[in-house]
């Protein structure tokens, strides 16, 4: 997976998480807080896992990660999810 910018579309998010799971096969993402306002959702997520595969052009060091992420999403009735914000 290169560092190129991915589209904030369903296909782009699927591509991102396939590469993420390939690099971190034991990936776990736990929602710590979720806030909803109208059609918007903000989630604070704790991601943990072991970097066992190359990711975004970086070689795998075989080390564990434990990071906090913020995801911001907007949901429309006819369009589904929009405005995904994957970790960068």
KAZI-V392874 format. One record per helix or strand. SS is the DSSP state (A for helix, B for strand). FROM is the first residue (numbers start at 1). TO is the last residue. If there is no record, write none. Layout:
# KAZI-V392874
ss | from | to
SS | FROM | TO
SS | FROM | TO
This chain:
# KAZI-V392874
ss | from | to
A | 10 | 23
B | 28 | 37
B | 40 | 50
B | 55 | 55
B | 58 | 58
B | 64 | 76
B | 80 | 82
